[in-house]
Amino acid sequence: MLSVAVITGSAGLVGSEAASFFARLGFEVVGIDNDMRSRFFGEKASTRWNQLRLQKALGASYRWENFDIRDEEKVNRLFASLGKNISLVIHTAAQPSHDWAAREPHTDFSVNAVGTSNLLEATRLHCPDAVFIFTSTNKVYGDTPNRLPLIEKETRWEIDPNHPYTKGIDESMSIDQSLHSLFGSSKVAADVLVQEYGRYFGMKTACFRGGCLTGPNHSGTKLHGFLAYLMRCAALGQEYTVYGYGGKQVRDNIHCFDLIHCFHEFYQHPRSGEVYNMGGGRFSNASMQEAIKMCQEITGRELKWTYTDENRIGDHIWWISNTGKFKKHYPNWEQKFDVPGILRDIYEKNVERWRAEQA
């Protein structure tokens, strides 16, 4: 039997990119996805279109399992049936929104923390030598980044050039004594579990603490999926709302193509209980104002946008990841996409589908 890669959230942004990538490498991909995103954010955010695309494109290399990762019995049954043929688990399924988490804290925690616990334990019991990769988040640091010495510039906030984090925030930042949001808290629980299974049981686990993960397969929506949703609004003439910080808040953005290549590097030479800050870094970042301008240039039309002074709870004013630790461990990894390249890719691969949906 071929090596099996189990991928949760397989119809989502990162999951679908991972499914395509590892299927091309000859893995049998088993994707777990129940389109929970449509419940979180509505039908326009459904990943069903991507699920159908994967099934058509990957054929026999891809097997879809339609169940919830909170269902411990079903998770264990699947892992037991595949056993030690599983050589890779990529866990991307999540409730990903600050705002939504506050509506249903129990659901948020059960998906993000309990679901992760189920997958880790199933891996330990049935395929302990498999590599386990978890898409964590920079929100595990809470609002600590907002206490950095920031300088307001014309179109963005920027860090004091003399600060140690001028190349980006590294893994030395504390996750304590900060406001995380409920979403950030549930991801902290999952993040620490992944580390602990690596250190305590000697499993090959890694947390990739992402900034803005993005790409053309992102079903962007108002509450999650910043660049994809922004580009959709620009392309279709829909209104976009900017929340707080003068629209100068900065995010680093990493294309899922570049992220999956990180996963592949780790898979080939795994470590135990590792943590990596992973984002676009200094190579790929933009403020809201700068991203809006890029979208307008790519689409050739003005974006209708409004501004509210109230920022989202736990939101960062400035986040740029320092990916130096990962690059030191895996020097062959290189980034391909900067922000303009990401936005062009999102636009070119989605504009016709968006227009058809709007018609």
C-alpha positions in Angstrom: 0.0 0.0 0.0 1.1 3.6 -0.7 2.1 5.9 2.1 -1.0 7.6 3.4 -1.3 11.3 4.2 -4.3 12.1 6.4 -5.3 15.8 5.9 -8.0 17.4 8.0 -9.8 20.4 6.5 -8.9 19.0 3.1 -11.2 21.2 1.1 -10.0 24.4 2.8 -7.2 26.7 1.8 -4.1 24.9 3.2 -5.7 21.4 3.3 -6.5 21.4 -0.4 -3.1 22.7 -1.4 -1.5 19.9 0.8 -3.8 17.3 -0.8 -2.8 18.2 -4.3 0.9 18.5 -3.4 1.2 15.2 -1.6 -1.0 13.3 -4.1 1.4 14.4 -6.9 4.3 13.0 -4.8 2.5 9.6 -4.9 0.8 9.6 -1.5 -2.7 8.2 -1.0 -4.4 11.2 0.4 -7.3 10.7 2.9 -9.1 14.0 3.4 -11.4 14.7 6.3 -13.7 17.6 5.7 -17.4 18.2 6.6 -17.6 21.8 5.2 -18.0 23.3 8.7 -16.9 26.6 7.2 -20.4 27.0 5.6 -21.9 26.8 9.1 -19.4 29.3 10.5 -19.6 31.9 7.7 -22.5 31.0 5.5 -23.0 29.4 2.1 -20.7 31.9 0.3 -17.8 30.6 2.4 -18.6 27.0 1.7 -15.6 24.8 0.6 -17.9 22.4 -1.3 -16.7 23.8 -4.7 -13.1 23.0 -3.7 -14.0 19.5 -2.5 -15.5 18.7 -5.9 -12.5 20.2 -7.7 -10.1 18.0 -5.6 -12.1 14.8 -6.3 -12.1 15.5 -10.0 -8.5 16.5 -10.2 -7.0 13.8 -8.0 -9.2 10.9 -8.8 -8.2 7.6 -7.1 -5.3 9.3 -5.3 -7.8 11.1 -3.1 -10.4 9.7 -0.6 -12.9 12.0 1.1 -14.1 11.3 4.6 -17.1 13.4 5.5 -17.1 13.6 9.3 -16.3 15.9 12.2 -12.9 15.7 13.9 -14.7 16.1 17.3 -16.2 12.6 16.8 -13.5 10.6 18.6 -15.0 7.3 17.6 -14.9 8.0 13.9 -11.4 9.5 14.1 -10.1 6.4 15.8 -11.9 4.0 13.4 -10.3 5.7 10.4 -6.8 5.7 11.9 -7.2 2.1 13.1 -8.2 1.1 9.5 -5.1 2.8 8.0 -2.7 2.0 10.8 1.0 2.3 10.2 0.4 3.0 6.5 -0.2 6.6 7.7 3.2 8.4 7.4 1.9 12.0 7.5 -0.9 13.8 9.3 -1.6 17.5 8.4 -4.1 19.0 10.7 -5.6 22.2 9.2 -9.3 21.9 10.2 -10.3 24.7 12.6 -12.8 27.3 13.6 -10.6 30.3 12.5 -12.4 33.5 13.5 -12.1 35.8 16.6 -15.6 37.1 16.1 -17.3 33.7 15.6 -15.6 32.2 18.6 -17.3 34.7 20.9 -20.7 33.6 19.5 -20.2 30.0 20.5 -17.2 29.6 22.7 -17.9 25.9 23.4 -18.0 25.0 19.7 -14.8 27.0 19.1 -13.0 25.1 21.8 -14.3 21.7 20.9 -13.3 22.1 17.3 -9.9 23.6 17.9 -8.7 21.9 21.1 -10.7 18.7 21.5 -10.5 17.9 17.7 -6.7 18.3 17.9 -6.6 16.1 21.0 -8.6 13.4 19.2 -6.2 13.4 16.2 -3.0 13.4 18.3 -4.2 10.4 20.4 -5.3 8.5 17.3 -1.9 9.1 15.8 -0.1 8.0 19.0 -2.2 4.8 19.2 -2.2 3.7 15.5 0.7 5.3 13.7 3.1 6.8 16.3 5.9 7.1 13.7 3.9 9.4 11.5 4.8 13.1 11.1 2.1 15.3 12.6 2.0 18.9 11.3 -0.4 21.4 12.9 -1.4 24.8 11.5 -1.4 26.9 14.6 -1.6 30.7 14.6 0.2 33.8 15.6 -2.8 34.6 17.8 -1.3 32.3 20.4 0.7 35.4 21.3 -2.4 37.3 22.1 -2.1 41.1 21.9 1.5 41.1 23.2 2.7 42.4 19.7 0.7 45.5 20.3 3.0 46.5 23.1 6.0 46.7 20.7 7.4 50.2 20.0 5.6 51.0 16.8 5.9 54.1 14.6 3.0 55.4 12.5 4.0 56.1 8.9 2.1 57.3 5.9 0.5 54.0 4.9 1.5 51.6 7.7 2.6 51.0 11.2 6.3 49.9 11.5 8.5 48.7 14.3 11.3 50.8 15.8 14.3 49.9 13.6 16.5 49.4 16.6 14.2 46.7 18.2 15.3 43.1 18.2 12.2 42.2 16.3 12.9 44.5 13.3 13.4 41.4 11.1 10.2 40.0 12.4 8.7 38.4 15.6 10.4 35.2 16.5 9.4 32.3 18.8 10.9 33.9 21.9 7.8 36.1 22.4 5.8 35.1 25.4 2.3 33.7 25.1 1.4 34.8 28.7 -0.2 37.9 30.2 -2.0 38.9 27.1 -5.5 39.2 25.6 -5.9 36.3 23.2 -9.5 36.3 22.2 -11.4 33.0 22.7 -10.2 31.8 19.3 -6.6 32.5 20.3 -7.1 30.6 23.6 -8.5 27.5 21.9 -5.6 27.5 19.5 -3.1 27.9 22.4 -4.6 24.7 24.0 -4.1 22.8 20.7 -0.7 24.2 20.1 0.6 23.1 23.5 -0.9 19.7 23.1 1.0 19.2 19.8 4.2 20.2 21.4 3.6 18.0 24.4 2.9 14.9 22.3 6.2 15.5 20.6 8.2 16.0 23.8 6.4 13.6 26.1 5.8 10.7 23.7 8.7 11.4 21.3 6.4 11.9 18.3 7.4 13.9 15.3 5.2 17.0 15.7 5.4 20.6 14.7 3.3 23.7 15.2 3.4 26.2 12.4 2.2 29.5 13.9 0.9 31.2 10.8 0.2 34.9 10.2 -2.1 35.3 7.2 -2.2 32.1 5.2 -3.7 32.7 1.8 -4.0 31.7 -1.8 -6.5 31.2 -4.7 -8.2 28.2 -2.9 -9.3 30.4 0.0 -13.0 30.8 0.4 -12.6 34.2 1.9 -15.4 35.8 3.9 -16.0 38.9 6.0 -14.9 37.3 9.3 -11.9 35.3 7.9 -9.6 35.3 4.9 -8.4 38.8 4.6 -6.6 39.0 1.2 -9.0 36.6 -0.6 -12.1 38.4 0.7 -10.5 41.8 -0.1 -9.8 40.8 -3.6 -13.3 39.4 -4.1 -14.8 42.7 -3.0 -12.5 44.6 -5.3 -13.3 42.4 -8.3 -17.1 42.4 -7.7 -17.5 46.0 -6.6 -18.7 45.0 -3.1 -18.1 47.1 0.0 -15.3 46.2 2.4 -14.9 47.4 6.0 -11.6 48.2 7.6 -11.5 47.9 11.4 -9.3 50.2 13.4 -5.7 51.4 13.5 -6.2 53.8 10.6 -6.2 51.0 8.1 -2.4 50.9 8.6 -2.2 47.6 10.4 0.4 45.3 8.9 0.1 41.6 8.1 2.7 39.3 6.5 1.0 37.0 4.0 2.3 33.6 2.9 0.9 31.8 -0.1 -0.2 28.3 0.7 2.2 27.0 -2.1 5.1 28.3 0.0 3.6 27.0 3.2 3.1 23.4 1.9 6.8 23.4 0.8 7.6 24.1 4.5 5.6 21.1 5.4 7.4 18.9 2.9 10.8 20.0 4.2 9.7 19.1 7.7 8.3 15.8 6.6 11.6 14.8 5.0 13.6 15.6 8.2 11.2 15.8 11.1 11.8 16.9 14.6 9.9 16.5 17.9 7.7 19.2 19.5 8.9 22.0 17.3 7.4 25.5 17.0 7.9 27.8 14.0 6.6 31.3 13.3 5.6 31.0 9.7 4.4 33.8 7.4 5.5 36.0 4.6 8.1 37.8 6.8 9.9 40.8 5.4 9.6 39.3 1.9 5.8 39.4 1.8 3.8 41.8 3.9 1.4 44.8 3.5 -0.8 47.1 5.5 -4.6 47.3 4.8 -4.1 50.6 2.9 -1.4 49.1 0.8 -3.3 45.9 0.0 -6.3 47.9 -1.0 -4.2 49.9 -3.5 -2.7 46.7 -4.9 -6.2 45.2 -5.4 -7.3 48.4 -7.2 -4.3 48.2 -9.5 -4.9 44.6 -10.3 -8.7 44.8 -10.9 -8.6 48.3 -12.5 -11.4 49.5 -10.4 -11.9 51.5 -7.2 -12.7 49.5 -4.1 -15.7 50.7 -2.1 -14.5 50.6 1.5 -15.6 52.1 4.8 -13.7 52.6 8.1 -14.6 52.0 11.7 -12.4 53.1 14.6 -13.3 50.0 16.6 -10.7 47.3 16.1 -11.4 43.6 16.5 -10.5 42.1 19.9 -7.1 40.5 20.0 -6.2 42.0 16.6 -2.6 42.9 15.9 -1.5 46.3 14.8 1.7 45.0 13.3 2.7 41.4 12.7 5.7 40.2 10.6 7.0 36.8 11.2 10.7 36.0 11.7 11.1 32.7 9.8 14.8 32.5 10.6 14.5 29.5 12.9 12.8 27.4 10.2 15.2 28.6 7.5 18.1 27.6 9.8 16.6 24.1 10.3 15.6 23.8 6.6 17.9 25.9 4.5 16.6 24.6 1.2 13.2 26.3 1.6 12.6 29.4 -0.4 9.6 31.7 -0.8 8.1 32.3 -4.3 5.1 34.6 -3.7 5.2 38.2 -2.4 1.9 40.1 -1.7 1.4 41.4 -5.3 2.1 37.9 -6.6 -0.4 36.4 -4.2 -3.1 38.9 -5.1 -2.7 38.4 -8.8 -2.9 34.6 -8.3 -6.1 34.9 -6.3 -7.7 37.2 -8.9 -6.7 35.3 -12.0 -7.8 31.9 -10.6 -11.1 33.1 -9.1 -12.6 36.1 -11.0 -14.6 34.1 -13.5 -16.1 31.9 -10.8 -16.9 34.8 -8.5 -18.7 36.6 -11.4 -20.6 33.5 -12.3 -21.7 33.1 -8.6 -22.8 36.8 -8.5 -24.8 36.6 -11.8 
